[in-house]
Amino acid sequence: MIGRRGTLGGMIAATGLAAGPTRAQGPAGWPARPIRWVVGYPAGGASDIFARLIAGLMGPALGQEVLVENRPGGGAVLAAESVARSPADGHSWMHVDNGILVYNPALYTRLPYDPDRDFTGVGFIGLFPLYVVVRPDSPWRDFAALRRASQAKPPSYGTPAVASPHHLAMELLKRRSGLFAEHVPYRGGPAAMQDLLAGNVDVVVIDTFTGAPFIRDNQVRTLLALTERRTPLAPAVPTAKELGYDAVAYGWQGMSVPAATPAPILDRLSREMIAAMRTELLTSRLRDRDIEYRPQSPAEFQAFVQAENARWRPLIRELGIRLDS
C-alpha cells in the first residue's frame, strides 16, 4: 500500500497535538520502559503510517514512548518471529494483517512462528476495501464486458504482490464469476497503478488506501467493489455480490501481542487502542481513504481472525500458491 512521506510527516506531527495529557501507568507499574511496535514493512507505507499515528496517541496515554520499529522483508515473517519470541510483558507489539496472521501458514511449509499459538489480538485498525479498476479509455465499460472478453483473450491483472489480499481476492472472484485473467505481481500498489495508466497491464486490483485518489479523481474506471456493500468512495460502483458472485474480500490491519501477555495488560491496551482509534485524528484519516473501522475487543478480534483462517487458508492451499517452494 502506498505511503506519502510528506503526508506521513504531517500526520506524525499532528499526533503530538492530539494526544492530550499523560495518564498514569498501567497494571502493576506497567509499562516500565519504552514500548516497541514492530512493523514488518518499510517506512512510509500504510502499515507504518497507521502504526505511527496510533503509537503517537497511545504512548502518552500509557506514560511511555511507543517506538515504531520497521523490519521489512520476507512477508513480515522475521518481524513476526521477533515479537513472538519476545517476553509476554506488554512491551512488544506486532502490527498484523491478513498475511501475518492468516495467509502465511498456508503459504510457507515452515514458519518460525505460529500465529495461532504465539499471538493474541489486541485490537482492530481497519478494513481496506478492494476494487477492480481499468484505464478510463478501456473498452470494458463494466465487469460483464470484462468477463465476456476474457473468455476469448484473458487480460492481465496487476496486484501489489503474490499472495497479497488483492491477488487472493481476484483469484476468488475468478472462481466465482468465470472470469479469466493472468496475474502480474508488482512491488507495491503504486507500481501496479503506474503500469496500468501506462498501458502495460490491463486491470489492477487496488486497495482503497492506494486507490482512493485515482478513483476519486476519475483517473481510472472502477468496475467492481469486492465489499459487503457499496462504498462512500464509489457509490455508483456495484459489488460482486450485487452481480451474483459470492466474492467479498478486504485488506485489513490490527495489533497483536505475544500470547501469554497478562489479561490486565491486554485489557488496558485494548481500551487505549480503541480510544486512539476514535479520536478525530484517526477517524479523519480513515474517512479520507474510505477505510472502515470496527471497534473490537481482544476476543472479538480473535474471532474475526479465526473466521478469516477458515475462509482463506483452504483457498490458498487449493490454489497451490507457495512462497517457499
C-alpha positions in Angstrom: 0.0 0.0 0.0 1.2 3.5 -0.8 2.9 5.8 1.6 3.5 9.5 1.0 6.3 10.8 3.1 5.1 14.4 3.1 1.7 13.3 4.3 3.3 11.0 6.9 5.3 13.9 8.4 2.1 15.9 8.8 0.3 13.0 10.4 3.0 12.3 12.9 3.3 16.0 13.8 -0.4 16.0 14.4 -0.3 13.2 16.9 1.7 15.3 19.3 -1.1 17.9 19.4 -3.9 15.4 19.6 -2.5 13.0 22.3 -3.6 15.0 25.3 -2.3 14.8 28.9 -0.3 11.9 30.1 -2.2 9.4 32.3 -1.0 7.0 35.0 0.9 3.8 34.2 -0.9 0.6 33.7 -1.3 -2.5 35.9 1.5 -3.3 38.4 3.6 -0.4 37.1 3.4 -1.4 33.5 4.8 -0.2 31.2 8.1 0.1 32.9 10.1 1.2 29.8 9.6 2.3 26.3 7.4 0.0 24.1 8.4 -1.2 20.6 5.8 -1.6 17.9 7.2 -3.8 15.2 6.0 -3.3 11.6 7.1 -5.9 9.0 7.0 -3.4 6.1 9.1 -0.3 5.0 8.6 3.2 6.4 6.1 5.3 4.6 3.5 2.6 3.7 0.0 2.2 5.1 1.1 -0.1 8.0 3.9 2.2 9.0 1.7 5.3 8.8 -1.1 3.9 11.0 1.3 2.4 13.5 3.0 5.8 14.0 -0.3 7.6 14.2 -1.7 5.2 16.8 1.6 5.0 18.7 1.7 8.8 19.0 -1.7 8.7 20.8 -1.2 5.5 22.9 2.3 6.4 24.2 1.3 9.5 26.2 -1.8 7.7 27.5 0.3 4.8 28.8 3.1 7.0 30.2 5.9 5.6 28.0 7.1 6.3 24.5 6.0 3.8 21.8 8.8 3.3 19.3 7.8 2.0 15.8 10.5 -0.5 14.5 10.4 -1.3 10.8 11.6 -4.8 10.0 10.6 -5.3 6.3 11.1 -8.3 4.1 10.1 -11.9 3.8 6.4 -11.4 4.1 6.9 -9.9 7.5 7.9 -13.4 8.8 11.1 -12.2 10.5 9.3 -9.3 12.1 6.6 -11.6 13.4 9.2 -14.1 14.7 10.9 -11.3 16.7 7.7 -10.4 18.5 6.6 -14.0 19.0 9.9 -14.7 20.8 9.7 -11.5 22.9 8.8 -11.6 26.6 5.0 -11.5 27.0 5.1 -8.4 29.2 3.3 -5.9 27.1 6.4 -4.1 25.9 6.5 -5.6 22.3 3.6 -5.1 19.9 3.1 -6.6 16.4 1.4 -4.7 13.6 -0.6 -7.6 12.0 -2.6 -8.1 8.8 -4.1 -10.8 6.6 -0.7 -12.1 5.6 0.9 -12.3 9.0 -2.0 -14.0 10.9 -4.0 -15.8 8.1 -2.1 -16.4 4.9 1.4 -17.3 6.0 0.7 -20.7 7.5 -0.7 -21.8 4.1 2.0 -20.1 2.0 5.1 -21.5 3.8 6.0 -25.1 4.5 7.7 -24.0 7.7 7.3 -20.8 9.7 9.5 -19.7 12.6 6.3 -18.6 14.4 2.8 -20.0 14.8 0.2 -17.2 14.5 -2.5 -19.3 16.1 -0.5 -20.1 19.2 2.1 -17.3 19.5 -0.1 -14.2 19.3 -3.2 -12.9 20.8 -5.2 -10.0 19.4 -5.4 -6.5 20.9 -7.5 -4.6 18.5 -8.5 -3.7 15.0 -7.3 -0.9 12.8 -9.4 -1.1 9.7 -10.9 -2.9 6.7 -9.4 -1.7 3.4 -11.9 -2.1 0.5 -10.6 -3.6 -2.7 -11.6 -2.5 -6.2 -11.1 -3.9 -9.8 -10.1 -0.9 -12.0 -9.1 -0.3 -15.6 -8.0 2.7 -17.6 -10.6 5.3 -18.5 -10.1 4.5 -22.2 -10.6 0.8 -21.6 -13.1 -1.0 -24.0 -14.6 -2.6 -20.9 -17.4 -0.4 -19.6 -18.4 -2.8 -16.8 -17.5 -6.1 -15.2 -19.8 -8.0 -17.5 -17.9 -6.7 -20.6 -14.6 -7.7 -19.0 -15.8 -11.1 -18.2 -17.1 -11.7 -21.7 -13.9 -10.5 -23.3 -11.8 -12.7 -21.0 -13.4 -15.9 -22.5 -11.6 -15.2 -25.8 -8.5 -13.4 -24.5 -7.7 -13.3 -20.8 -6.5 -9.9 -19.7 -3.5 -9.3 -17.5 -4.2 -8.1 -14.0 -1.8 -6.4 -11.6 -1.6 -6.6 -7.8 0.9 -5.3 -5.2 2.4 -8.8 -4.7 1.9 -12.5 -4.9 -0.4 -13.8 -2.2 -1.5 -10.2 -1.3 -5.1 -9.8 -0.3 -5.5 -8.2 -3.8 -4.2 -11.4 -5.5 -6.2 -13.8 -3.5 -9.4 -11.7 -3.9 -9.0 -11.7 -7.7 -8.5 -15.5 -7.7 -11.6 -15.9 -5.6 -13.5 -13.6 -8.0 -12.3 -15.6 -11.0 -13.5 -18.8 -9.5 -16.9 -17.4 -8.5 -17.6 -15.4 -11.7 -15.9 -17.4 -14.5 -13.5 -14.6 -15.3 -10.2 -15.5 -17.0 -7.2 -13.3 -16.2 -3.4 -13.7 -15.9 -1.7 -12.4 -12.7 1.2 -9.9 -12.9 2.6 -9.2 -9.4 4.3 -5.9 -8.7 6.4 -4.5 -5.9 3.6 -2.5 -4.3 0.3 -0.9 -5.4 1.7 2.3 -6.8 3.9 0.4 -9.2 0.8 -1.6 -10.4 -1.2 1.6 -10.9 1.7 3.3 -12.8 1.8 0.4 -15.2 -2.0 0.4 -15.6 -2.0 4.0 -16.6 1.0 3.4 -18.9 -0.9 0.7 -20.7 1.4 -2.2 -19.6 -1.3 -4.1 -17.7 -5.0 -4.4 -18.4 -6.6 -4.5 -15.0 -5.5 -3.8 -11.4 -6.9 -4.9 -8.1 -6.2 -2.0 -5.8 -6.9 -1.2 -2.1 -8.6 2.0 -1.0 -5.5 3.4 0.6 -3.6 3.5 -2.7 -6.5 3.7 -5.0 -8.7 6.3 -3.4 -7.1 9.3 -5.1 -7.3 7.6 -8.5 -10.9 6.6 -8.0 -12.0 9.9 -6.6 -10.4 11.9 -9.5 -11.7 9.5 -12.2 -8.2 8.6 -13.3 -9.4 5.0 -13.5 -12.7 3.3 -14.4 -13.9 1.3 -11.4 -15.7 -1.9 -12.5 -16.3 -3.6 -9.2 -16.0 -3.4 -5.4 -15.2 -6.5 -3.5 -17.0 -5.3 -0.4 -20.1 -6.3 1.5 -22.0 -3.2 0.3 -21.3 -0.2 -1.9 -18.8 2.3 -0.5 -18.9 6.0 0.0 -15.8 6.4 -2.2 -17.6 4.7 -5.2 -21.3 4.7 -4.6 -22.1 4.1 -8.2 -19.9 1.0 -8.5 -21.6 -2.3 -7.9 -20.3 -5.0 -5.6 -19.5 -8.5 -6.8 -22.4 -9.7 -4.5 -24.8 -7.4 -6.3 -23.8 -9.1 -9.6 -24.4 -12.5 -8.2 -20.8 -13.5 -7.3 -20.0 -14.5 -3.7 -16.7 -12.7 -3.6 -16.1 -10.4 -0.6 -12.5 -9.6 0.4 -10.7 -6.8 2.2 -7.2 -6.0 3.2 -7.1 -5.4 7.0 -4.8 -4.4 9.8 -4.7 -4.8 13.6 -2.4 -5.2 16.5 -1.4 -8.3 18.4 1.0 -9.2 21.3 2.7 -12.4 22.5 0.0 -14.9 23.5 0.9 -15.1 27.2 0.5 -11.4 27.8 -1.3 -10.9 31.1 -5.0 -10.1 30.9 -4.8 -6.8 32.8 -2.2 -5.5 30.3 -4.2 -6.8 27.4 -7.4 -5.1 28.6 -5.6 -1.8 29.1 -4.0 -2.0 25.7 -7.4 -2.7 24.2 -9.1 0.3 25.9 -6.3 2.7 24.9 -6.2 1.4 21.3 -10.0 1.9 20.9 -9.7 5.4 22.4 -7.0 6.3 20.0 -8.9 4.9 17.0 -11.9 7.0 18.0 -10.0 10.3 18.0 -10.8 12.8 15.3 -7.2 12.5 14.1 -7.6 8.8 13.3 -11.3 8.9 12.2 -10.5 11.7 9.7 -7.6 9.7 8.2 -9.7 6.6 7.9 -12.6 8.6 6.4 -10.3 10.2 3.8 -9.2 6.8 2.5 -12.6 5.2 2.9 -11.2 2.7 5.4 -13.8 1.0 7.7 -13.1 0.8 11.4 -14.9 -1.7 13.6 -14.1 -1.4 17.4 -13.2 -4.9 18.6 -12.3 -6.3 21.9 -9.4 -8.8 22.0 -11.9 -11.7 22.0 -13.8 -10.2 19.0 -10.5 -9.6 17.1 -9.5 -13.2 17.7 -12.9 -14.5 16.5 -12.5 -12.3 13.4 -9.1 -13.8 12.6 -10.4 -17.3 13.1 -13.2 -16.7 10.6 -10.6 -15.4 8.1 -8.5 -18.5 8.7 -11.4 -20.8 7.9 -12.1 -18.9 4.7 -8.7 -18.2 3.2 -6.3 -20.9 4.2 -8.2 -23.7 2.3 -8.4 -21.5 -0.8 -4.6 -20.8 -0.8 -3.9 -24.5 -0.5 -6.4 -25.3 -3.2 -4.7 -22.7 -5.5 -1.3 -24.2 -4.8 0.3 -20.8 -4.0 3.6 -21.2 -2.2 6.2 -18.7 -1.2 9.0 -21.1 -0.1 9.0 -23.6 -2.9 
